[in-house]
């Protein structure tokens, strides 16, 4: 019973993301090489003259359909920004919280 309470607390800490979604993000980061490279791939960051710039997406609905697919589809209702970097950064923060708690 104590374990269930601890697990519920952990899930509340990472809401609205699920552990499965966060593990997928970790896998994508690893495959891309790092978080910023992944966000360039997801068109949340762009490189200009060797500098990274946060991108605006003036069609959030289109962005959701393009990048919040598969396991990420349930997150569409929580995506409410025209700056995709903000969404992915929140997801990274939840992932880091999850990993920190699991390494205790």
URHULIN-V313947 format. One record per pair of residues at least 24 apart in sequence whose C-alpha atoms are under 10 Angstrom apart, sorted by sequence separation. I is the first residue (numbers start at 1). J is the second residue. D is the distance in Angstrom with one decimal. If there is no record, write none. Layout:
i = [I,I]
j = [J,J]
d = [D,D]
//
This chain:
i = [42,43,57,58,60,42,56,57,58,42,56,57,55,56,57,55,56,57,54,55,56,54,55,54,53,54,44,45,44,45,44,45,43,44,42,43,44,42,44,44,39,40,39,42,24,25,24,21,22,36,39,21,22,38,39,20,21,20,18,21,35,18,21,35,17,18,17,18,35,16,17,16,16,17,16,25,29,25,26,25,22,26,21,22,25,26,22,24,22,23,17,18,22,26,17,21,22,16,19,23,14,15,18,19,22,23,14,17,18,22,16,17,14,15,19,14,19,13,14,14,11,14,13,14,13,10,11,10,10,10]
j = [66,67,81,82,84,67,81,82,83,68,82,83,82,83,84,83,84,85,83,84,85,84,85,85,85,86,82,83,83,84,84,85,84,85,84,85,86,85,87,88,84,85,85,88,71,72,72,70,71,85,88,71,72,88,89,71,72,72,71,74,88,72,75,89,72,74,74,75,92,74,75,75,77,78,78,88,92,91,92,92,91,95,91,92,95,96,93,95,94,95,90,91,95,99,91,95,96,91,94,98,90,91,94,95,98,99,91,94,95,99,94,95,93,94,98,94,99,94,95,96,94,97,97,98,98,97,98,98,101,102]
d = [9.0,9.1,8.4,5.8,8.3,6.8,9.0,5.0,8.5,10.0,5.6,6.0,8.7,4.8,7.0,6.3,7.0,9.9,7.5,7.3,8.6,8.3,7.4,6.6,9.9,9.2,9.9,9.5,7.2,8.4,5.1,6.9,7.9,5.0,8.6,8.7,8.7,9.2,9.3,8.2,8.7,9.7,7.2,9.5,8.2,9.6,9.1,9.8,9.9,9.5,7.8,6.3,9.6,9.8,9.5,8.0,6.6,9.6,9.6,9.9,9.2,9.5,9.4,9.1,8.8,9.8,9.0,9.6,8.3,9.2,7.4,7.4,9.8,9.6,7.5,9.1,9.7,8.1,8.5,7.8,7.2,7.6,9.0,7.9,7.9,9.5,9.8,9.9,7.5,7.6,9.6,10.0,5.4,9.9,7.2,9.1,9.1,8.9,9.2,9.5,9.5,9.4,9.4,8.1,8.3,9.5,8.3,7.5,9.5,9.5,9.1,8.8,8.5,7.9,7.8,5.0,9.9,7.4,7.5,9.5,9.9,7.4,7.7,7.1,8.1,9.0,8.8,7.4,8.1,9.6]
//
